[in-house]
Amino acid sequence: MSGHSKWATIKHKKGAADARRGQLFTKLIREVTVAAKNGGGDPNANPRLRLAMDKAREANMPKDNVEKAIKRGTGELEGVIYEEVTYEAYASGGVALYIEALTDNKNRTTAEVRNILTKRNGNMAGAGATAWLFQKKGYILVDKAVIDEEKLMNTVLEAGADDLKSDGTSYEITTDPKNFEPVKQALSAAKIPVLSADLTMLPTTTVRVEEESSAKQVLGLVELLEEHDDVNHVYANFDIPDELLSRVA
């Protein structure tokens, strides 16, 4: 969708800055811990853990930190127990939000997320209000400058990708979650670098945001939510034109 690849690229760059501040490390350690707790400590048998470890590696997290997080998840080391929670909400203009968090205190996190929403003209919604507007997908971005579209298409479709689209300066590759890892491996084998790769929630319908003030309000809310230590992911169904997105983000 329009603007989505640009927003993903902006968030990827922001992630590098977060890593320098240490915030990303905190979130990745929680994700590794919960992934190991839910699916075991072997990344070969636990796709969620493998993805979390890949992200930790990209962020240059020390290997020792990752290993300790895995052991805390599997119970080999004592540590804080995190709970997975989701929140459904709306931002300004009816933009739908789906928020995933990892917390050791659900009541505290719920109150703080609600407070952020209230301050930025958003509001919490009931269970099921926005979840149906998103679909779990593998999502991979590749820079157009590094490969020909036909070669890329042949590589990813043979590996099981659902679709490849050209958007601005990037190629957007979407996959069924179960085919995400095979497509990533095919790209790696073909020595095709990726800008970002993640299991995400893509919107099935979007809300167009064309006013600069509204775009600033929506993105400001999303950013504040993402900066919260307990919030792991924020998914939104806004459709902001690329030019406006570049200006306000």
Beta strands, then each sheet from edge to edge (+ up, - down):
strand 1: 83-90
strand 2: 96-103
strand 3: 123-125
strand 4: 134-143
strand 5: 161-167
strand 6: 170-175
strand 7: 196-203
strand 8: 207-208
strand 9: 231-236
strand 10: 238-239
sheet 1: 3+ 1- 2+ 9-
sheet 2: 5+ 6- 4+ 7-
sheet 3: 8+ 10+
end
